[in-house]
């Protein structure tokens, strides 16, 4: 494991690089945390900040400011669940209905077979982008679980991976049932307090005590603050934790130590921490969210090395966490708008090359650049794919393909974006890429069929079934 025999991490260099690259990619505010484990808990930690919390107020970001870490929250929730497994209160193969008898789906037999493991590795088949707002009371998770009764599964149990936000309110409700505390309190008691986290929380009244970043979207003249601060409380276990880069680094260090805090307290058994990083399921698309999934963690194969991590996206904010166990190292980036993924790609490439001496593979690039969308306007519809949040329409054949993205509902008071069309570029057989306007990083789109013959598109980690047309896998 890495120790301080390395050359010290240059804080001034990374402060300057964060500022230069954030400005290049239009990111209003950001924090970067670089952690390298040392002997006897003497870790090397660098934290730098750049920009403003809100372009409307001009308040500067400092290292104590808090950002929404989005779906990085899922690893925090998973950690508490695995702690309950360590205590013998449930197992990974416990059916959810044994702990939550009220849980049901439109297909009751499907729901009855879903286990804790299926929720943690995103293979439950639950339509994952169901963002039902059940209010702000302490009963939000119970009400959310009850509201899933009308939701139809999108794929057979365990048949494929589909990123599932909806599974994490279920895990949060399991935490509540087994601890007797609401999820927010259980997270503090079982995670924040043992780790000594002073800024992490889940509620807006906690965030305002520390200087909270506001999300931004791109407007006609630049970054514009979003009209709401966070997602619904009902989705808390999936994405509502706020923290600073230092808190996220402390959480990562605990996992790098095999579940132990810097002071030696056990949060997880060593074998449990290891199980969380072990391959549980492969992804149909190995480029977007890593090549495989553990229990909570995403697994990445970079330049022959194995990393784990998670990304998070809320309303105008994005977070990126990568752990490099081989080097005893973790890197955290928290942002509040702009082309955050482009910033992540460029900045992390530099960090890992200079600090860990590992060259990260580049993001995927197309075999052939696509032509303008307008050239394919006359192509017939090949297929439409859908989940609770989006409808994707694909027109054309071969290398002349256009993807139309249609948002189907509002998210916490933010109006759905108008439909957008993207020309698809070939990557390999059955896989294509598109590049959102203003972004440098390409987004993969993979078409595939299950053993049942039902066809799907996999984009953004989601498996969306074919609902209209011929599809592209025949």
N, C-alpha and C positions, 0 to 999 in steps of 0.2 A: 504494500500500500504506500501511496505517496507520502513523503515527509518534507520538512523544510530544508532538505539538501538542495532543493531546486533554487534557481534564481528567483528572488522575490517578485511578486506580481507588481507591475508598475501602475499605481493608481492614477497618476497624472496622464499616462499614455491612454488608459481606457476611458478616462473622463473626456479627453479630447476626441477619441475615436467615436464615442457615443454621440457627442455633440455634432461632429461632422456628418456622420451617417444618418442621424435622426433628421437633420436639416435636409440632407439629400433626398430622403424618402418622405418628407412632409409630416413627420411625427411631432405633434405639439409638445409632448412631455414623455419622459421615459426614465426608468431606473435599470441599472445593470448590476447584477451581483455575481461575483466569481468566487467560488469557495474551493479550497484545496485542504484536505484533511492533513493534520499534523499529528505527531506523537503525543499521547496522553491528553487528547482533547485540545491541544494547542493548534487550532486551525488557522489557516491564512484566509482571511475574508476581505475582499475588496467590494465596496459599494459606491457607486457613482450615480449622479442624477443629472438630468438635463431638461430644460424647457419649462413649460408652465402647466399647472393643473387644469386651467380653464382659460382659453384665449379671450373670453369675455371679461375676466377679472384680472388676468395677468399675474396671478399668484404663482410664484416659482415652485417647481418641484424640488424637494430636498430628499435626503436619504430616509427621513422619517415619514414622508408622505405615504398614503396607502392607495393602492390601485385594486381594481377588481381582478382577481386571478382567474375568473371564468371557470372553465372545465378542469383546470388544474385542481379545483375543489374535489373532483371525483376521486383523485388519489387520496386526498385527506379523508373523505368519507370512507373509502375502501380500507384505509388504515385502521379506522375505528372499528369497522366491521370485523376485520381480521383479528383485532384485539379481543373481540367478543368470542371469536372462534378459539383463540388461545385459552380463554377462560372456560371453555367447554359449554358455553351457552347456546351454541348452534354449531353446525358444520357447513362446509362449502356445499354439500349435497342435500342440505335441509330444504324441503319444498317450502316456498314462500308462504303457502296457505297454512302451513303448520304454525307459523308465527303470526300471520295476518289472515285469519279466517275470512275477513271481509273482502279480500282481494279476489277479483274475477275479471275476465275479459268477455268479449262477445262470444268467444269459443271457450266455454268453461273447462273442457277437457285439456285444452292447451294450457290454460292458466294453472290448472292443478299440477302440472308436471314441471313448471318452472322452478328452478332451484336458485339458491344464493349465487352459485358459480355462474349460472346463465346471466344473471344481472351484472356481475363483475366483469365478465368477458364479452358482453354485448352480443350474445347469441340467443336471447330469449324470444325473439320474433315480435316483441311489442313494438308498435309504431312509435319510434323514439322521439319525434319532434312534436309531441302533444304538450303544449305549454299552457295548460289550463290555470287561470288565475283563480285561486280559491280564497282570496282575501289576505288579511295581515295578522290574523289571530294565531294563537298557539296550536290551533287544530288544523292548520293548512295542509299538513301532510296526510292526515287521516282523510280529509275531504278530497284531496287529490287522488288518493288510492281508490276511494269509492267512485270517483268520476271515470275511472278506467273501464268500468263495466261495459260500456258501449263500444270500446275500442277493439277493432278486428286485428288479429296478427297479420304481419306483412310477409312472413316466411315461416316455414315449419321450424319447430324447436330444434336448435343446434345445427340447422342446415347451412347457415352462412353467418358471416359477421355483418352486423349493421349497427352503427354507432347509435346508442340508445340513451338519450337524456332521461326518458321516462323511467328507466330502471332505477335511477338513483334516488328519487323521492321514495320509492319502495324500500330501498336500503336504508334511507333515513328514517322511515317509519319503523323498520325492524329495530334500528338503534333505539328509538323511543320506547318501543314495546319492551325491550330487554333491559333497558337502564332505568325506566321510569322517569326520564327527563325529556323535555323537548329537544329536538336535534341540536338547536343552537347551543343549549346549555351542555349537552353531552359532549359536543365538540370541544368546548372550553375545558370541561372537567377531565376529559380523556386524552386530549391532544395539546391544546394551547398551553394549559398550565404545566404539564410535565415538561414541555419543551421550553418553557419560559418565554413564550411569545407575548409581547406586550401590545402589539397593534392589531393582530389578527382578530377578525370578528365576522359576523354575518349580517348584522342589522345596520341600517343607515345611521341611527343615533349613536352607534359605536364608531362608525367611520368618520363622522364630522369632528370627533375629538382630536384627530391626528392630521387633518389636511387631506381631503380626499380628491383624487383625480376625477375629472368629468370626461366622459367619452365624447368623441368628435366624429362627425362625418364630413365628407368633402362637399363644400358648397361652391357657388359660382366664383367666389373670391378667395377660396381657401378653406381652412378647417372651421367648422361650425359646431358649437356644443349641441349635444343631443337634448331633446326636451324632457327626458326622464333619466334618473340616475342608474337604476338597476333593474334586473329581471324580477319576476314575481317571487314572493317568498316561498310559494309552493315548490319552486324549482331549486330551492336552497342547496340541498345535498348534491345537485348536479353542477352548480355554478355560482354560488352567491358569496363565497368567502372573499373578504378583502384583506390585504396584507401589504407589507413592503418587501423589497427584495431581500432584506436581511432575514425576515421571518421565513420566507420561502427557502432561503439557503439553510437555515437551521433545521427545517423539516427535511430537506434533502440530505443533510449531514447525518441525521438520525437513521435514514434508510441506508446510507453508505456504510454506517457502522453496524449494520445488521440489526436494526431496531433499538439501538441504545442511544440515550442522550449523551451530551458531552460530559455530564456529571456521573454517568454510569447507570442511570435509571432505565429500566426496560419498558419500552412502549410496545414492542413486539418481540416474540421469540425469534432467534436468529433464523431458524428454518422457515418461519412464517414470512419474514421479510424476504427471504430467498424465493419462496414460492410465488410471491407477488411479481417477481421479475422473470419467472420461468415461462417459456412459451406455453400458451393455453390454446390459442387459435390463430391460424394464418389469415391474412387479409386478402380479399380478391384483388385489391389494388395495392401493391407494396410501396408505392411512391408517396401517397398523400399523408398517411398517418403511421408510417413505419411499415415494417414487413409482417409483424405479428403482434399479438396482444398477450399480456400476462393477466394478472388479476388487479386491475386498476391501472397499471403502467402500460404505456406503449413501448414496444421494443423496436430499436433501430439498428440496422447493420450498416456501419459507415467505415469504408476503407479497411474492411476485415476486422473491425472492432465492434463490440456490442455496447450500445448505450440504451438507457431507458429514459422516459420522460413523459410529458403531456403538454398540450397546448390549451389555451382557453380564449374564448371569444364571447364577450357580452355586447352590450349596446355601445359601440364605439370604442371599446377597449379590447386589447389583445395581450395575452401572456404566453411565455415560452419557458419551459423548464427542461433541462437535459442533465442527466447524471451519467458520468463516465466512470463506472466502478473500477476499471483497470487502473485509472490514474488517480483514484480517490478524489474526484473532482465533480463539481456541479456548477451550472451556469443558468442564471435567471434573467429574463428580460420582461419588464412590465411596461406597457405603452397605453396611450389614450387617444389613438387615432392615426390617420395617415396610412401609408403603405407599410404596415407593421411587419408583414411576412417578408417583404423585400429587405427590410432592416434586419430582421432575424437571420435571413440567409447570409447576408454579407457580413454581419457582425460576428455571428457564431463561427463562420469559416475562419475569420481572423483569430478569434479567441482560442479555438482548439489548435490551430496551427502554431500559434506563438506560445501558448501556455502548456499545452499537452504534446506538442510536436506531432500532431496527427492531422493529415489533410482530409477534410470532409468532402465526400463526393458532392458534385454539383446537383442542383435540382434537375429533374428530367427535362430534356429538350426534344422538340419534334424532329422526325426524320425529314419531313418536308414542311416548310412554312405554308399555312393555309392562305387561300386567296380571300378577298373581301367577302363579307356576308352577302352583299348585294348580288354577287355572281351566282348564288345558289337559291335565289328567291323563288325560282320556278320549280324547284325540286319537290317531289311528292313527300308526304309524311311517311316515315318509316316506322315510327313508334312513339307512343306517349307513355311516360312512367310517372308514378305519383306516390307520395306519402302524405302525412297530415299537413306538412308545411309547404311543399312545393309540387309543381307539375313540370316535368321536363319533356319537351317535344323535340324529336330528332327528325330532320328531313334529309333525304338524299341517300346515296349509296357510295361505297368505296371511299375515295379520298375527297369526295364532294359532300361534306356533311355540315349541317348547321344545327346548333343546339339553342333552343329557346327556353329560358328559365322564367317561370311564372311563380311568384310568391302568392300563397293562398290565404294568408291571414295576417292580422296585426300581431306584433310582439310588444307587449307592455306599452301600448299607447303610441308606438312608432308606426306610421303608415307603411304598408307594404311597398317595396320598390316596384316601379313599372317593369313590365317584361323586358328582358334583355336577350339579344341574340349574339352568339359567338360562333365564328368559323372554327371547326375542329380540324386539328392537324394529326396525322397518324404518328403513333409511337411504336406500336407493335401490333400483331394480330389481335383484334378485339379491344385494343386500347388506343385512346386518342388524348389530345391535350387541347385546352383553350387558355387564353390569357385574358383575364378581366381588364377592362379599360383602365389605363394608368398604372397597371401592375406589371412588374418584370417577371415574376415567378409564374410558371405555367401550372395549370390545374388539370390533373388526370381525370379521364372519364373511361370507365371499363365496362364493357358489355359481356354478360356471361349468363349461363343457364344452370339451374340446379339439376340434380339427378331426376327430379320429377318432370323436368322439361320446361318448367316455368322460367321465363326470361326476366332478367334484371339489368338495371344499370347501377353501377357503383360510382358515386361521386361525393366528395366531401366526407367519405367514410360511411355514407348511407347506402343501403341496398333498397332500391325502389323498383317495385314490380311493374311489368308491362301491363298497361290497362287498355291500350288502344293501338291498332296497327299490327304490322308483321314483326316488328323488332329487328335486331341486327345480328343475331347469333345463328340464324338458320342458314 
